[in-house]
Amino acid sequence: MVTQEQINRINELAKKSKAEGLTAEEQQEQQKLRRLYIDSFKESLVSQLENTYYIDSTGHKKKATRKK
């Protein structure tokens, strides 16, 4: 899970990147934090979808399945 501090740091690095550019070390940190954020987002979405149900036309509750 991504903390608020990490989100704030992502935003700080994005602003600095636009304003004056980042050092190589800061670019690596930004990539690491962005990857952490994306992975956390995906994990949360998958978890939510795994617990999603719908009511079919006959009125039965069915678990949503993943399309292939």
Summary of the structure (lengths in Angstrom):
residues: 68
radius of gyration: 18.9
end to end distance: 27.6
largest distance: 60.2
contacts: 130
relative contact order: 0.11
helix: 63%
strand: 9%
